[in-house]
Amino acid sequence: MSDPYPAEWPDWVRKNSTPRGECILWDRLYYGRRRIPVHVHADGTPVNVKQLLMAEPEDSVTRWGTSCDNGKCLTPAHQRWRFRDKVPDVYTVSGWAVVWDALSVVQEEELGQWRDVYTRGCLTGLDDPSTALIWGHDGETLATVGDGSLTFTETPEGVRFTATVPADCAAVEWLRQGRPLGASPSVVEVEQQPVVRPGAPVLWRFTRARLVHLALLDEPCFPQTLGVALEGFPEAA
C-alpha cells in the first residue's frame, strides 16, 4: 500500500491523523464551527494545521472547505479554499491623453480668451524616454516611457495612455474614492494656426507638438479626457 502522506509533512502529522479511503483525517483538536484542525506544539503554541502544511505564510484564507465535505480531511487535493486578494505594489491606470479635434475649455489671460484643439496625428514624443505621467501640474512623476511603465497608443480618435503607477500614489487613492480624473498634455516645439471668429475665443489648432509630460488632473483643460480608469483594484472585482 502506498504512503498517502506527502514526504515533506512532519512526523507529528502522521501521529495525529488517520488515513481513511482517499482522505487523511485529523484526530486531534479542532477550532470553531468550521472545524479547523489545530496542533499544539510542546511550547503551548497552537497552529492551524492546514495553513501550516498547504498555504504560504502571507496567504490570507477567508474560507476553508473540502471537496469531500469533511472538515477533518487534510488531503491536499481535497482542499477548496478562498483567499483574500493580496494588495499589489502597483496598479494600472489608462485613459485618453488627447482626443483629436476636441475643444479645450475656454482659457483666459490679459490678452484675451482662447481654446486649444489638437489636429489628428499632430502629437510627437510618444516614444521619447523622458516623456512622463505626473500627478497634477507640478506633482510627482508616476511613470515614464523610458522605464517601460508608460505607453501611448495612437488611434483614429486620439492618443490613449496606459501606465503602471505605485499603489500608494495620490492618483490611485483619488480613483479608489470614485473621483473622476482626466489628462492634460504639456507640449513644446509647437506649430499652430489661429482661427479668429468674431465674438468668440481665438481657436489655436495644433498641427505639430511634442509631448513633454501628461498631467493627471481633476479639472483637465480637455474634459473629453475625463474617465481615467483604475485596473486591478480588488474591491472592484
Buried (B, 14 or more C-beta within 10 A) or exposed (E): EEEBBEEEBEEEBBEBBEBEEEBBBBEBEBEEEEBBBBBEEEEEEEEBBBBBBBBEEEEEBEEBBBEBEBBBBBBEEBBEBEEEEEEEEBBBBBBBBBBBEBBBEEEEEEEEEBBBBBBEEBBBBBEBEEBBBBBEEEBEBBBBBEEEBBBBEBEEBBBBBBBBBBBEBBBBEBBBEEEBBBBBBBBEEEEBEEEEEEEEBBBBBBEBBBBBBBBBBEEBBBBBBBEBEBEBBEEEE
